[in-house]
Amino acid sequence: MIGLCTDSGARLPGLLVQRYDIEIVPLTLRLGDEEYLDGVDAHPAALGSVCPSTVAVAPPSPGQFALAYERLAERGVTEILSIHGGNGSGPLGPARLAAKHSPVPVRLVDPGTVGFGVGCATWAAAERLATGADLDAVIAALAALEIGSVALTPVNGGTDCAAAAIAREALSWRDTVRLNVAVGAVDASGEVVRDAVCHLLRQSPQVNDVVAFRIGPCEGAGLAPGSTGAYFFPA
């Protein structure tokens, strides 16, 4: 059995974490003199009123990854696929150190993206593992995975217009394939548009599955309050 691990920077919603039994290693969020474990001590929603540029993000320690790999091994996995972004920096370095001492073999993959792009790669890997694909096949599929995205700052015209704009761009990305789509909001004020986008996409025959998430502080640093966005990839 193959276990799956990523870090909280992938922004995976609990729905996907529970569905595929994914191990999430928390980043550390630093706000002034205070430190919080992302998703443990502080949920992204709790930081909704905080300017993302004031939040410093630190990767997990090798010890945190070691504990995650041990938990997966205790659940009976014989191999672990650990997916982290950052082009060789960030969480990937500590994960590599921890992998050397893991009780079961660990394969590390950097999908070449960050934020929910990593979430998309993890989601895609989970779906393939659920169909019985072996580890080499899953890693090969991730190397070929295409991920599209669209961001939208608040616009005049109301929720329906904003939702339609995101949905239209997502659905025009690939005309001949069904898509998995994740729609995110940078703060609570963007959740109305996010939820409207999810509603529209669920009605489309092009869409296989839709999940909602909260955009993290790294991605959100360049976005205005109320912004929303979506990631999508072939199902």
C-alpha positions in Angstrom: 0.0 0.0 0.0 1.3 3.5 -0.9 0.8 6.4 1.5 0.6 10.0 0.4 2.0 13.0 2.2 2.2 16.7 1.5 2.5 19.9 3.5 -0.1 22.5 4.5 1.1 24.9 1.8 -0.7 22.7 -0.7 -4.0 24.1 0.8 -5.8 20.8 0.4 -9.3 21.0 1.9 -10.3 18.5 4.6 -12.7 16.8 2.1 -9.8 15.6 0.0 -7.5 14.9 3.0 -10.1 12.6 4.5 -11.2 11.0 1.2 -7.7 9.9 0.4 -6.2 9.6 3.9 -3.4 12.1 3.1 -0.9 13.0 5.7 -0.5 16.8 6.0 2.7 18.3 7.6 2.0 21.8 8.9 4.0 24.9 7.9 4.9 27.4 10.6 3.2 30.8 10.3 5.0 33.7 12.0 3.1 36.9 12.8 5.2 39.3 14.8 6.6 37.4 17.8 4.0 34.7 17.6 4.3 31.4 15.8 1.5 29.1 14.7 1.3 25.7 13.1 -0.7 26.1 9.9 -4.0 24.3 10.2 -3.3 23.2 13.8 -2.9 26.3 15.9 -4.2 28.6 13.2 -6.6 27.9 10.4 -6.3 30.2 7.3 -9.8 31.6 8.1 -8.5 32.8 11.5 -6.0 35.0 9.6 -8.6 36.4 7.3 -8.2 39.9 8.8 -4.4 39.8 8.7 -2.5 41.2 5.7 -0.8 38.2 4.0 2.4 40.2 3.5 2.8 40.4 7.3 2.7 36.6 7.7 6.1 34.9 7.4 6.0 31.2 6.4 8.6 28.6 7.4 8.8 25.0 6.2 8.3 22.1 8.5 11.3 20.7 10.3 12.8 17.3 9.4 11.4 16.0 12.7 7.9 16.9 11.7 8.3 15.1 8.4 9.8 12.1 10.3 6.7 11.9 12.5 4.4 12.1 9.5 6.3 9.2 7.8 6.1 7.2 11.0 2.3 7.7 11.2 1.9 6.5 7.6 4.1 3.4 8.3 1.9 2.7 11.4 -1.1 2.7 9.1 0.5 -0.2 7.1 1.9 1.6 4.1 4.9 0.0 2.4 5.9 3.1 0.4 5.3 6.8 0.7 4.9 9.4 -2.0 5.7 12.8 -0.6 4.8 15.8 -2.8 6.2 19.3 -2.0 6.8 22.5 -4.1 9.5 25.1 -4.0 11.9 24.1 -6.7 14.2 22.2 -4.3 13.8 24.6 -1.4 11.2 25.1 1.3 9.6 21.9 2.5 11.4 19.6 0.1 14.8 19.9 1.9 13.5 18.9 5.3 11.4 16.1 3.7 14.5 14.8 2.0 16.4 14.6 5.3 13.5 12.8 7.1 13.2 10.4 4.2 16.6 9.0 4.9 15.4 7.7 8.3 11.9 6.7 7.3 10.8 3.2 8.4 9.5 2.7 4.8 10.9 4.0 1.4 9.9 7.6 0.5 9.8 8.9 -3.0 9.9 12.7 -3.2 8.3 14.7 -6.0 8.5 18.5 -6.7 5.7 19.3 -9.1 7.4 22.6 -10.0 4.7 24.8 -8.6 3.5 26.1 -5.2 0.3 26.6 -3.3 -2.7 24.8 -4.6 -0.7 23.8 -7.7 0.9 21.3 -5.3 -2.5 20.5 -4.0 -3.6 19.6 -7.6 -0.6 17.3 -8.0 -1.4 15.6 -4.7 -5.1 15.3 -5.7 -4.1 13.8 -9.0 -1.7 11.4 -7.4 -4.4 10.3 -4.9 -6.9 9.6 -7.7 -4.4 7.5 -9.6 -3.4 5.6 -6.4 -7.1 4.9 -5.7 -7.4 3.2 -9.1 -4.5 0.8 -8.2 -1.7 2.5 -10.2 1.8 1.7 -9.0 4.2 4.4 -7.8 6.2 4.7 -11.0 3.1 5.2 -13.0 1.8 7.8 -10.6 5.1 9.7 -10.7 5.2 9.6 -14.5 1.6 10.9 -14.6 2.6 13.8 -12.3 5.5 14.7 -14.6 3.0 15.1 -17.5 0.3 16.8 -15.5 -1.0 20.1 -16.9 -2.5 22.5 -14.4 -4.4 25.6 -15.4 -5.3 28.6 -13.1 -7.1 31.8 -13.2 -7.2 34.7 -10.6 -9.9 37.4 -10.3 -9.7 40.5 -8.3 -13.0 42.0 -7.1 -14.9 43.6 -10.0 -18.0 45.7 -10.4 -20.9 43.7 -11.7 -21.8 41.6 -8.8 -21.2 38.0 -7.7 -22.9 36.4 -10.6 -20.7 38.2 -13.1 -17.5 37.4 -11.2 -18.4 33.8 -10.8 -19.3 33.5 -14.5 -16.0 35.0 -15.5 -14.0 32.4 -13.5 -16.2 29.5 -14.6 -16.0 30.6 -18.3 -12.2 30.7 -18.3 -11.8 27.4 -16.4 -14.1 25.6 -18.8 -12.5 27.1 -21.9 -9.1 25.7 -20.9 -9.7 22.2 -22.2 -12.7 21.6 -24.4 -12.4 17.9 -24.7 -11.6 16.6 -21.2 -13.4 16.5 -17.9 -11.8 18.7 -15.2 -11.2 18.5 -11.5 -11.4 22.1 -10.2 -10.5 23.8 -6.9 -11.9 27.3 -6.2 -10.2 29.5 -3.6 -10.9 32.7 -1.8 -8.2 34.9 -0.2 -10.4 35.9 2.7 -13.9 35.7 4.0 -15.1 38.5 1.7 -14.3 36.4 -1.3 -16.2 33.3 -0.2 -19.5 34.4 -1.7 -18.0 34.5 -5.2 -16.0 31.3 -4.5 -19.1 29.4 -3.6 -21.0 30.8 -6.6 -18.2 29.6 -8.9 -18.4 26.1 -7.3 -22.2 26.1 -7.8 -21.8 27.0 -11.5 -19.1 24.5 -12.2 -21.0 21.6 -10.6 -23.7 22.1 -13.2 -21.2 21.6 -16.1 -20.8 18.2 -17.8 -17.1 19.2 -18.3 -16.5 19.1 -14.6 -15.7 15.8 -12.7 -15.3 17.3 -9.2 -15.2 20.7 -7.5 -13.7 21.6 -4.1 -13.4 24.9 -2.3 -10.3 26.1 -0.4 -8.8 29.1 1.3 -5.9 30.7 -0.5 -2.8 30.7 1.7 -0.6 33.6 2.8 2.1 33.0 0.2 -0.3 33.1 -2.7 -2.6 35.7 -1.1 0.2 38.2 -0.6 -0.2 39.6 -4.1 -4.0 39.6 -4.1 -6.5 42.3 -3.1 -9.1 41.6 -0.4 -12.0 39.7 -1.8 -10.0 38.1 -4.6 -10.8 34.6 -5.7 -9.2 32.1 -8.1 -9.3 28.6 -9.4 -7.0 25.7 -10.3 -8.0 22.9 -12.7 -6.5 19.8 -14.3 -7.7 16.9 -16.4 -9.6 14.3 -14.3 
